[in-house]
Amino acid sequence: MFYDVTMKQIQLSDCRRGVRARIQACNLNEEQAIRIGEMGLRPGDTVEILLSSHLFGQVIAHGSERLAIDRKTARSIVVSVLSPTLETL
């Protein structure tokens, strides 16, 4: 059976290195939302995971920028997977 992973929505923290994903929602408190907004991240934006750590968070590519996201914040960002790796399935 064919499983379309492109529609799968997961937390950003669950994405592994090499995954491209589109931000769907940010379930953040006001302080976190301001911080993410200042970084330029918005629902609809596409990001790529460059480094993923279960303990510390992630480094993502957003356009030409590289951003570090702590694990707690990454757990609050819902994304849809655009190009999965085997680790995300």
mmCIF file of the C-alpha atoms, coordinates in Angstrom:
data_MODEL
# 
_entry.id   MODEL 
# 
loop_
_atom_site.group_PDB 
_atom_site.id 
_atom_site.type_symbol 
_atom_site.label_atom_id 
_atom_site.label_alt_id 
_atom_site.label_comp_id 
_atom_site.label_asym_id 
_atom_site.label_entity_id 
_atom_site.label_seq_id 
_atom_site.pdbx_PDB_ins_code 
_atom_site.Cartn_x 
_atom_site.Cartn_y 
_atom_site.Cartn_z 
_atom_site.occupancy 
_atom_site.B_iso_or_equiv 
_atom_site.pdbx_formal_charge 
_atom_site.auth_seq_id 
_atom_site.auth_comp_id 
_atom_site.auth_asym_id 
_atom_site.auth_atom_id 
_atom_site.pdbx_PDB_model_num 
ATOM 1  C CA . MET A 1 1  ? 0.000  0.000  0.000  1.00 0.00 ? 1  MET A CA 1 
ATOM 2  C CA . PHE A 1 2  ? 1.274  3.493  -0.866 1.00 0.00 ? 2  PHE A CA 1 
ATOM 3  C CA . TYR A 1 3  ? 1.603  5.845  2.093  1.00 0.00 ? 3  TYR A CA 1 
ATOM 4  C CA . ASP A 1 4  ? 1.829  9.553  1.260  1.00 0.00 ? 4  ASP A CA 1 
ATOM 5  C CA . VAL A 1 5  ? 4.265  10.966 3.830  1.00 0.00 ? 5  VAL A CA 1 
ATOM 6  C CA . THR A 1 6  ? 4.090  14.417 2.275  1.00 0.00 ? 6  THR A CA 1 
ATOM 7  C CA . MET A 1 7  ? 0.820  15.018 4.142  1.00 0.00 ? 7  MET A CA 1 
ATOM 8  C CA . LYS A 1 8  ? 2.141  13.749 7.474  1.00 0.00 ? 8  LYS A CA 1 
ATOM 9  C CA . GLN A 1 9  ? 2.178  16.423 10.167 1.00 0.00 ? 9  GLN A CA 1 
ATOM 10 C CA . ILE A 1 10 ? 4.686  16.030 12.974 1.00 0.00 ? 10 ILE A CA 1 
ATOM 11 C CA . GLN A 1 11 ? 6.567  18.155 15.464 1.00 0.00 ? 11 GLN A CA 1 
ATOM 12 C CA . LEU A 1 12 ? 9.689  19.857 14.160 1.00 0.00 ? 12 LEU A CA 1 
ATOM 13 C CA . SER A 1 13 ? 11.605 18.093 16.938 1.00 0.00 ? 13 SER A CA 1 
ATOM 14 C CA . ASP A 1 14 ? 10.762 14.711 15.334 1.00 0.00 ? 14 ASP A CA 1 
ATOM 15 C CA . CYS A 1 15 ? 12.362 15.609 11.991 1.00 0.00 ? 15 CYS A CA 1 
ATOM 16 C CA . ARG A 1 16 ? 15.795 14.234 11.250 1.00 0.00 ? 16 ARG A CA 1 
ATOM 17 C CA . ARG A 1 17 ? 18.728 15.614 9.307  1.00 0.00 ? 17 ARG A CA 1 
ATOM 18 C CA . GLY A 1 18 ? 18.024 16.201 5.623  1.00 0.00 ? 18 GLY A CA 1 
ATOM 19 C CA . VAL A 1 19 ? 14.250 16.568 5.954  1.00 0.00 ? 19 VAL A CA 1 
ATOM 20 C CA . ARG A 1 20 ? 12.525 19.484 4.234  1.00 0.00 ? 20 ARG A CA 1 
ATOM 21 C CA . ALA A 1 21 ? 9.312  20.568 5.926  1.00 0.00 ? 21 ALA A CA 1 
ATOM 22 C CA . ARG A 1 22 ? 6.704  23.317 5.792  1.00 0.00 ? 22 ARG A CA 1 
ATOM 23 C CA . ILE A 1 23 ? 5.692  25.027 9.035  1.00 0.00 ? 23 ILE A CA 1 
ATOM 24 C CA . GLN A 1 24 ? 1.965  24.519 9.618  1.00 0.00 ? 24 GLN A CA 1 
ATOM 25 C CA . ALA A 1 25 ? 1.437  25.930 13.117 1.00 0.00 ? 25 ALA A CA 1 
ATOM 26 C CA . CYS A 1 26 ? 3.317  27.234 16.134 1.00 0.00 ? 26 CYS A CA 1 
ATOM 27 C CA . ASN A 1 27 ? 1.858  26.327 19.532 1.00 0.00 ? 27 ASN A CA 1 
ATOM 28 C CA . LEU A 1 28 ? 3.980  28.769 21.497 1.00 0.00 ? 28 LEU A CA 1 
ATOM 29 C CA . ASN A 1 29 ? 3.591  31.075 24.445 1.00 0.00 ? 29 ASN A CA 1 
ATOM 30 C CA . GLU A 1 30 ? 3.830  34.803 23.787 1.00 0.00 ? 30 GLU A CA 1 
ATOM 31 C CA . GLU A 1 31 ? 7.557  35.062 24.532 1.00 0.00 ? 31 GLU A CA 1 
ATOM 32 C CA . GLN A 1 32 ? 8.435  32.113 22.278 1.00 0.00 ? 32 GLN A CA 1 
ATOM 33 C CA . ALA A 1 33 ? 6.153  33.407 19.506 1.00 0.00 ? 33 ALA A CA 1 
ATOM 34 C CA . ILE A 1 34 ? 7.904  36.792 19.551 1.00 0.00 ? 34 ILE A CA 1 
ATOM 35 C CA . ARG A 1 35 ? 11.316 35.101 19.420 1.00 0.00 ? 35 ARG A CA 1 
ATOM 36 C CA . ILE A 1 36 ? 10.338 32.852 16.503 1.00 0.00 ? 36 ILE A CA 1 
ATOM 37 C CA . GLY A 1 37 ? 8.789  35.825 14.686 1.00 0.00 ? 37 GLY A CA 1 
ATOM 38 C CA . GLU A 1 38 ? 11.997 37.803 15.136 1.00 0.00 ? 38 GLU A CA 1 
ATOM 39 C CA . MET A 1 39 ? 13.875 34.879 13.573 1.00 0.00 ? 39 MET A CA 1 
ATOM 40 C CA . GLY A 1 40 ? 11.594 35.223 10.556 1.00 0.00 ? 40 GLY A CA 1 
ATOM 41 C CA . LEU A 1 41 ? 9.803  31.874 10.908 1.00 0.00 ? 41 LEU A CA 1 
ATOM 42 C CA . ARG A 1 42 ? 6.121  31.880 9.964  1.00 0.00 ? 42 ARG A CA 1 
ATOM 43 C CA . PRO A 1 43 ? 3.484  29.273 9.088  1.00 0.00 ? 43 PRO A CA 1 
ATOM 44 C CA . GLY A 1 44 ? 3.894  28.386 5.413  1.00 0.00 ? 44 GLY A CA 1 
ATOM 45 C CA . ASP A 1 45 ? 7.688  28.768 5.460  1.00 0.00 ? 45 ASP A CA 1 
ATOM 46 C CA . THR A 1 46 ? 9.859  25.871 4.281  1.00 0.00 ? 46 THR A CA 1 
ATOM 47 C CA . VAL A 1 47 ? 12.829 24.750 6.370  1.00 0.00 ? 47 VAL A CA 1 
ATOM 48 C CA . GLU A 1 48 ? 15.470 22.041 6.071  1.00 0.00 ? 48 GLU A CA 1 
ATOM 49 C CA . ILE A 1 49 ? 16.904 20.195 9.050  1.00 0.00 ? 49 ILE A CA 1 
ATOM 50 C CA . LEU A 1 50 ? 20.706 20.484 9.043  1.00 0.00 ? 50 LEU A CA 1 
ATOM 51 C CA . LEU A 1 51 ? 21.390 19.009 12.486 1.00 0.00 ? 51 LEU A CA 1 
ATOM 52 C CA . SER A 1 52 ? 19.089 17.210 14.880 1.00 0.00 ? 52 SER A CA 1 
ATOM 53 C CA . SER A 1 53 ? 19.771 16.279 18.499 1.00 0.00 ? 53 SER A CA 1 
ATOM 54 C CA . HIS A 1 54 ? 17.306 14.648 20.873 1.00 0.00 ? 54 HIS A CA 1 
ATOM 55 C CA . LEU A 1 55 ? 18.970 16.449 23.773 1.00 0.00 ? 55 LEU A CA 1 
ATOM 56 C CA . PHE A 1 56 ? 19.639 19.964 22.523 1.00 0.00 ? 56 PHE A CA 1 
ATOM 57 C CA . GLY A 1 57 ? 17.452 20.833 19.554 1.00 0.00 ? 57 GLY A CA 1 
ATOM 58 C CA . GLN A 1 58 ? 18.054 21.493 15.900 1.00 0.00 ? 58 GLN A CA 1 
ATOM 59 C CA . VAL A 1 59 ? 19.862 23.639 13.418 1.00 0.00 ? 59 VAL A CA 1 
ATOM 60 C CA . ILE A 1 60 ? 17.644 24.487 10.457 1.00 0.00 ? 60 ILE A CA 1 
ATOM 61 C CA . ALA A 1 61 ? 18.100 26.239 7.136  1.00 0.00 ? 61 ALA A CA 1 
ATOM 62 C CA . HIS A 1 62 ? 15.528 28.936 6.427  1.00 0.00 ? 62 HIS A CA 1 
ATOM 63 C CA . GLY A 1 63 ? 16.340 30.505 3.094  1.00 0.00 ? 63 GLY A CA 1 
ATOM 64 C CA . SER A 1 64 ? 19.996 31.497 3.272  1.00 0.00 ? 64 SER A CA 1 
ATOM 65 C CA . GLU A 1 65 ? 19.964 31.664 7.077  1.00 0.00 ? 65 GLU A CA 1 
ATOM 66 C CA . ARG A 1 66 ? 20.948 28.998 9.612  1.00 0.00 ? 66 ARG A CA 1 
ATOM 67 C CA . LEU A 1 67 ? 18.985 29.023 12.866 1.00 0.00 ? 67 LEU A CA 1 
ATOM 68 C CA . ALA A 1 68 ? 19.364 27.068 16.103 1.00 0.00 ? 68 ALA A CA 1 
ATOM 69 C CA . ILE A 1 69 ? 16.076 26.006 17.711 1.00 0.00 ? 69 ILE A CA 1 
ATOM 70 C CA . ASP A 1 70 ? 16.022 24.564 21.229 1.00 0.00 ? 70 ASP A CA 1 
ATOM 71 C CA . ARG A 1 71 ? 14.204 21.240 21.747 1.00 0.00 ? 71 ARG A CA 1 
ATOM 72 C CA . LYS A 1 72 ? 11.310 22.724 23.752 1.00 0.00 ? 72 LYS A CA 1 
ATOM 73 C CA . THR A 1 73 ? 10.529 25.247 21.013 1.00 0.00 ? 73 THR A CA 1 
ATOM 74 C CA . ALA A 1 74 ? 10.951 22.636 18.245 1.00 0.00 ? 74 ALA A CA 1 
ATOM 75 C CA . ARG A 1 75 ? 8.351  20.453 20.001 1.00 0.00 ? 75 ARG A CA 1 
ATOM 76 C CA . SER A 1 76 ? 5.873  23.347 19.731 1.00 0.00 ? 76 SER A CA 1 
ATOM 77 C CA . ILE A 1 77 ? 6.220  23.774 15.958 1.00 0.00 ? 77 ILE A CA 1 
ATOM 78 C CA . VAL A 1 78 ? 4.024  21.554 13.761 1.00 0.00 ? 78 VAL A CA 1 
ATOM 79 C CA . VAL A 1 79 ? 5.311  20.849 10.247 1.00 0.00 ? 79 VAL A CA 1 
ATOM 80 C CA . SER A 1 80 ? 4.305  18.796 7.229  1.00 0.00 ? 80 SER A CA 1 
ATOM 81 C CA . VAL A 1 81 ? 7.086  16.731 5.714  1.00 0.00 ? 81 VAL A CA 1 
ATOM 82 C CA . LEU A 1 82 ? 7.954  17.672 2.124  1.00 0.00 ? 82 LEU A CA 1 
ATOM 83 C CA . SER A 1 83 ? 10.936 15.398 1.492  1.00 0.00 ? 83 SER A CA 1 
ATOM 84 C CA . PRO A 1 84 ? 11.323 12.622 4.019  1.00 0.00 ? 84 PRO A CA 1 
ATOM 85 C CA . THR A 1 85 ? 14.290 10.477 4.882  1.00 0.00 ? 85 THR A CA 1 
ATOM 86 C CA . LEU A 1 86 ? 13.906 6.899  6.060  1.00 0.00 ? 86 LEU A CA 1 
ATOM 87 C CA . GLU A 1 87 ? 14.449 8.101  9.630  1.00 0.00 ? 87 GLU A CA 1 
ATOM 88 C CA . THR A 1 88 ? 11.165 10.082 9.583  1.00 0.00 ? 88 THR A CA 1 
ATOM 89 C CA . LEU A 1 89 ? 8.949  7.197  8.489  1.00 0.00 ? 89 LEU A CA 1 
# 
